[in-house]
Amino acid sequence: MRIARIATPDGPVAGRYENGVVHADDRTYEVGVDADWLPPCEPSALYCVGRNYAATLEQMEYERPDEPDFFVKPPASLLAHEEPIPYPSFTEELTYAGELAAVIDRPCRNLAEEEVPDVVRGYTIMNDMDALDQGGRSARKVFDGSGPLGPWIETDVDPTSIEMRTDVAGERRQEANTELMLFDPYEVIAHLSRRVTFRPGDVVSFGSPANPGLVEPGDAVEITYEGVGTLRNTVVDSSARGPLEDEGVAGSSLERAGE
């Protein structure tokens, strides 16, 4: 089942998504007509694993980690499916990374690997944007719009063997399978649960295959994980993003979701 979150005139709504329609408790909404996309969950944090594919280690000349290597993005990094990605004014080297991500369903910590499926609501897709020319991981990874997420949560999928691909401006840039991960999703979530207490809606992403290029304003980035869906966003010039007060009540997905 696919679970989506949408922005309606009455506020955020979640429900089952099918063929362009979200089925909520009280009524149905046609996405793009009655409502707009929101990120599919409201995380307190996004826990992002890096260096989780051998090809990425080779490309970036990283050493192979002994355990999952992670960093944290804040909720301010979120963008919804089809929401524009502002190209940050402070970088000239913006990259993408197509990642599978889990959404946690309930408070939990100190998990064994076999317990992980019971605490995961489902899986979605994240684009881990990176300002590659900035100094230090936080400066590179943590900024508004650095974590497009969506389009929905798929509750029925095996995360350990999923074909994926990323297309940028119509050009195939990534192609791999999650079975090539150094640490599988269950290992990653169990490992992180020994360090942090997860809260409902928290996101854990599992790293990206090698990403061989940059993006520019005007580029559409489409990330597909078979059985999950396709996350699509277009990079725009940062000047297209006005002050928050100019975005209005309908505004960005961050404002609509009350972030």
C-alpha positions as CSV (number, residue, x, y, z in Angstrom):
1,M,0.0,0.0,0.0
2,R,1.1,3.5,-0.7
3,I,0.6,6.2,2.0
4,A,0.8,9.8,0.9
5,R,0.6,13.2,2.7
6,I,-1.0,16.1,0.9
7,A,-1.7,19.8,1.6
8,T,-5.4,20.6,1.4
9,P,-7.3,23.9,2.1
10,D,-8.2,22.3,5.5
11,G,-4.6,21.4,6.4
12,P,-2.3,18.4,5.9
13,V,-4.1,15.1,5.2
14,A,-2.7,11.5,5.0
15,G,-4.2,8.5,3.3
16,R,-3.9,5.7,0.8
17,Y,-2.7,6.8,-2.6
18,E,-3.9,5.2,-5.8
19,N,-3.9,6.4,-9.4
20,G,-3.5,10.1,-8.5
21,V,-6.1,10.1,-5.7
22,V,-5.5,10.1,-1.9
23,H,-8.2,8.2,0.0
24,A,-8.5,9.8,3.5
25,D,-10.9,9.0,6.3
26,D,-13.6,11.5,5.3
27,R,-13.2,12.0,1.5
28,T,-10.9,11.6,-1.5
29,Y,-8.5,14.2,-2.9
30,E,-7.1,14.4,-6.4
31,V,-3.5,15.4,-6.2
32,G,-2.8,18.5,-8.3
33,V,-6.4,19.5,-8.3
34,D,-7.7,19.3,-4.7
35,A,-4.3,19.1,-3.0
36,D,-0.5,19.4,-3.4
37,W,2.2,16.9,-2.4
38,L,3.8,17.1,1.1
39,P,6.8,15.1,2.3
40,P,5.3,11.7,3.2
41,C,6.2,12.0,6.9
42,E,7.1,14.5,9.6
43,P,10.5,13.4,11.0
44,S,12.3,14.9,14.0
45,A,15.5,14.1,12.1
46,L,16.7,12.4,8.9
47,Y,19.6,9.9,9.6
48,C,21.6,9.5,6.4
49,V,24.1,6.8,5.9
50,G,27.0,7.5,3.6
51,R,29.7,5.4,2.0
52,N,27.4,2.4,1.7
53,Y,28.3,1.2,-1.8
54,A,31.7,0.0,-2.9
55,A,31.4,2.0,-6.2
56,T,30.9,5.2,-4.2
57,L,34.0,4.4,-2.1
58,E,36.0,4.0,-5.3
59,Q,34.7,7.2,-6.9
60,M,35.2,9.4,-3.8
61,E,38.4,7.7,-2.7
62,Y,36.9,6.9,0.7
63,E,38.1,4.1,3.0
64,R,35.7,1.2,3.6
65,P,33.9,1.8,6.9
66,D,33.8,-0.9,9.6
67,E,30.3,0.1,10.6
68,P,27.6,2.4,9.1
69,D,28.8,5.9,8.7
70,F,26.0,8.5,9.2
71,F,25.1,12.1,9.5
72,V,21.9,14.0,10.3
73,K,19.8,16.4,8.3
74,P,17.1,18.5,10.0
75,P,13.5,18.8,9.0
76,A,14.3,22.1,7.2
77,S,16.0,20.1,4.5
78,L,12.7,18.5,3.4
79,L,11.1,19.1,0.1
80,A,8.1,17.3,-1.4
81,H,7.8,15.3,-4.6
82,E,7.7,17.8,-7.6
83,E,8.7,20.7,-5.4
84,P,11.5,22.8,-6.9
85,I,15.0,22.5,-5.4
86,P,16.6,25.9,-5.0
87,Y,20.2,25.9,-6.1
88,P,22.0,27.4,-3.1
89,S,23.8,30.7,-3.7
90,F,26.8,29.6,-1.7
91,T,27.9,26.7,-4.0
92,E,29.0,26.1,-7.5
93,E,29.1,22.3,-7.2
94,L,25.6,20.9,-6.4
95,T,25.3,17.1,-6.6
96,Y,22.4,14.6,-6.2
97,A,22.3,11.1,-4.6
98,G,19.3,8.8,-5.2
99,E,18.7,6.9,-1.9
100,L,16.2,4.4,-0.5
101,A,14.9,5.6,2.9
102,A,12.9,3.9,5.7
103,V,10.2,5.7,7.7
104,I,10.0,4.7,11.4
105,D,6.6,3.9,12.7
106,R,6.9,4.0,16.5
107,P,9.3,5.0,19.3
108,C,12.1,2.5,19.5
109,R,15.7,1.9,20.4
110,N,18.2,-1.0,21.0
111,L,16.8,-3.1,18.1
112,A,18.0,-6.4,16.9
113,E,18.1,-6.8,13.1
114,E,15.2,-9.2,13.2
115,E,13.0,-6.6,15.0
116,V,13.5,-3.9,12.4
117,P,10.7,-4.8,10.0
118,D,8.2,-4.5,12.9
119,V,9.1,-0.8,13.5
120,V,9.3,0.4,9.9
121,R,6.2,2.0,8.5
122,G,7.5,1.6,5.0
123,Y,10.0,2.9,2.4
124,T,10.3,6.0,0.4
125,I,13.0,7.8,-1.7
126,M,15.4,10.6,-0.8
127,N,17.6,12.8,-2.9
128,D,20.6,13.6,-0.7
129,M,21.7,16.9,-2.2
130,D,25.4,17.9,-1.5
131,A,27.1,21.2,-1.9
132,L,30.4,19.5,-2.8
133,D,32.7,22.5,-2.7
134,Q,31.8,23.4,0.9
135,G,34.2,22.6,3.8
136,G,33.1,19.8,6.1
137,R,30.2,17.4,5.9
138,S,27.6,19.5,7.7
139,A,28.3,22.5,5.5
140,R,28.0,20.3,2.4
141,K,24.9,18.3,3.4
142,V,22.7,20.5,5.7
143,F,20.8,23.3,4.0
144,D,17.2,24.1,3.0
145,G,16.0,21.8,0.3
146,S,18.9,19.3,0.7
147,G,16.6,16.4,1.4
148,P,13.7,16.0,-1.2
149,L,11.6,13.1,0.0
150,G,8.7,11.1,-1.4
151,P,6.5,10.8,-3.2
152,W,4.8,8.4,-0.7
153,I,5.6,5.6,1.7
154,E,5.3,2.0,0.2
155,T,4.4,-0.4,3.0
156,D,4.9,-3.7,1.1
157,V,8.4,-4.0,-0.3
158,D,11.6,-6.0,0.4
159,P,14.4,-3.3,0.8
160,T,17.3,-5.7,0.3
161,S,17.0,-6.3,-3.5
162,I,15.5,-3.3,-5.3
163,E,16.7,-2.1,-8.7
164,M,17.2,1.7,-8.8
165,R,18.1,4.4,-11.3
166,T,18.6,8.1,-11.4
167,D,18.0,10.3,-14.5
168,V,19.1,13.9,-14.7
169,A,17.8,16.1,-17.5
170,G,16.8,12.8,-19.3
171,E,20.3,11.3,-19.0
172,R,20.8,8.1,-17.0
173,R,23.3,8.9,-14.2
174,Q,22.8,6.0,-11.7
175,E,21.9,2.4,-11.9
176,A,22.3,-0.2,-9.2
177,N,20.6,-2.6,-6.8
178,T,20.2,-2.3,-3.1
179,E,21.8,-5.8,-2.7
180,L,25.1,-4.0,-3.4
181,M,24.9,-2.1,-0.1
182,L,27.8,-2.7,2.3
183,F,25.3,-2.6,5.2
184,D,21.7,-3.6,4.4
185,P,18.7,-1.6,5.8
186,Y,18.1,-3.9,8.7
187,E,21.8,-3.7,9.8
188,V,21.8,0.1,9.5
189,I,18.6,0.7,11.5
190,A,19.6,-1.7,14.2
191,H,23.0,0.0,14.4
192,L,21.6,3.5,14.7
193,S,19.0,2.4,17.3
194,R,21.8,1.6,19.7
195,R,22.8,5.3,19.5
196,V,19.5,7.2,19.2
197,T,15.9,6.8,20.1
198,F,13.8,6.9,17.0
199,R,10.5,8.7,16.9
200,P,7.5,8.1,14.7
201,G,8.1,9.6,11.3
202,D,11.9,9.6,11.6
203,V,13.7,8.8,8.3
204,V,16.8,6.6,7.8
205,S,18.3,6.7,4.3
206,F,20.8,4.1,3.2
207,G,23.3,5.8,0.9
208,S,23.7,6.1,-2.8
209,P,25.5,4.4,-5.6
210,A,28.2,6.4,-7.3
211,N,26.8,9.7,-8.6
212,P,28.9,10.8,-11.6
213,G,27.9,14.4,-12.1
214,L,26.6,17.8,-11.0
215,V,23.2,19.4,-11.5
216,E,22.3,22.9,-12.8
217,P,19.2,25.1,-12.6
218,G,16.7,23.6,-15.0
219,D,17.7,20.0,-14.5
220,A,14.9,17.6,-13.6
221,V,16.1,14.8,-11.2
222,E,14.1,11.6,-11.3
223,I,15.0,8.8,-8.8
224,T,13.3,5.5,-9.2
225,Y,13.3,2.5,-6.9
226,E,11.3,-0.3,-8.4
227,G,8.3,-1.3,-6.3
228,V,8.5,2.0,-4.4
229,G,8.1,4.8,-6.9
230,T,9.8,7.8,-8.6
231,L,10.8,11.0,-6.8
232,R,11.0,13.9,-9.2
233,N,12.2,17.5,-8.5
234,T,13.6,20.2,-10.7
235,V,16.5,22.4,-9.8
236,V,15.8,26.1,-10.0
237,D,17.8,29.3,-9.5
238,S,17.8,30.4,-5.9
239,S,16.4,33.7,-6.9
240,A,13.1,31.9,-7.6
241,R,12.7,31.4,-3.9
242,G,11.4,34.6,-2.2
243,P,11.3,35.5,1.5
244,L,9.2,33.2,3.6
245,E,6.5,35.8,4.1
246,D,6.0,36.1,0.4
247,E,5.2,32.4,0.0
248,G,1.7,32.9,1.3
249,V,-0.6,30.5,3.1
250,A,-0.2,27.8,0.5
251,G,3.6,28.4,0.5
252,S,6.1,25.7,0.4
253,S,5.6,22.2,1.8
254,L,7.6,23.1,4.8
255,E,5.3,26.0,5.7
256,R,2.1,23.9,4.9
257,A,3.4,21.1,7.2
258,G,4.1,23.5,10.0
259,E,7.8,22.9,10.0
